[in-house]
Amino acid sequence: MDEVLEHILWLFGSRYGEPQLVIASPGRINIIGEHVDYNDGYVMPAAIDRYIWGAFSISNGETHIFAANLGREISFDINQVDTCDFSGWNAYVLGVIREMQRRGVGIRNFNLVFGGNIPIGSGLSSSAALENCIAYGLSSLFDLGFDRKDLIFISQKAEHNYAGVQCGIMDQFASMFGHRNNAIFLDTKTLEYEYLELDMKEWEFVLVNSNVKHSLVSSEYNKRREQCSEGLEIVKQHFRQVQSFRDITVDMLGDIEQLISDINFKRVKYVVEEIDRTQRAKDAIKQGKWQELGQLLTKTHEGLRDLYGVSCPELDLLVDKALQHPGVTGSRMMGGGFGGCTINLVRKDQIEDFSGYIIHEFYNNFTLHADVYRLEIVDGTGVVEL
Ligand code: GLA
């Protein structure tokens, strides 16, 4: 058993007695399809073996929530959530409770200890994992009857309304619907999805965490969303056949350039090209063409850097240096941007050499330490059988 989970169980035992339910909710990677989940695009995430765990029981007194990583408890009556402080981690936990209550279901007082091993602020969706952990846990504990799709929308609303990020549905979906050894090809317009088996033979996805997080994340994220929808509105007025980004082809971009501002054109161009790339990436995976997939990843990075404007010098350096290593066939920043991880497609027998090399190069340039992670692709949010 993971030592973080062991610690959570120990804390629970010493504070609240026996847990009635323990939930594991994973973080995620995203292979390709970045910043398109709020633009009706396709994405290709997978759940990974980094988790938020929550141990729950029904309480006879007040609600007690203990954050193991912080060593801090909040206590309140479940009907007075609004009196709580919603800052930091509380926003996600209390946000989920409020969203459930808004749907009219009866949550009673409970005890919870939560914690995890997903590095925070690194683009691995620790917040979606936490939201899903709470949503799934409370739904099971009180038999609220929500299905997995209901739960991810509750989680997403908690993020919108309490954490202030107008995120798409990818992170919550990946964490909830993950499937061992498979990526998820998700259509964010219809929520139809397909599992793609990752039979990668001599290749592996390796993450490099820059450990930097620039404070722009939420404000710039929301701004990109606005720029995309502004651009799309104007395109719709000129092209009757266009209802969403999905109806814009790469060939139409030439005409669109005349219609909208330079900055919005860059955003639109990136989105249209990324939707196209993600579909090509699906074919590459199905055919086991890993080098082709690698090239698509690298193209995505160029788009995120030059057109979408969500990269940063640290991530650009990690990608440039990775691409100079003989074991690497593709590299890009991953997630919302402005820091966090890159995802790299690396030949298995070169991973050790690559790790030492990239840590060294990063330190030489920024005097900062990067971390390299190898991963397993795992199942989504669920109950831990003890
Ligand atoms: C964050 C958001 C997701 C998605 C990615 C970028 O992780 O939560 O919804 O938009 O950024 O692809």
Boltz pocket constraint, residues with backbone or C-beta under 6 A from the ligand:
constraints:
  - pocket:
      binder: B
      contacts: [[A, 33], [A, 34], [A, 35], [A, 36], [A, 37], [A, 38], [A, 123], [A, 125], [A, 167], [A, 168], [A, 169], [A, 170], [A, 171], [A, 335], [A, 336], [A, 337]]
      max_distance: 6.0
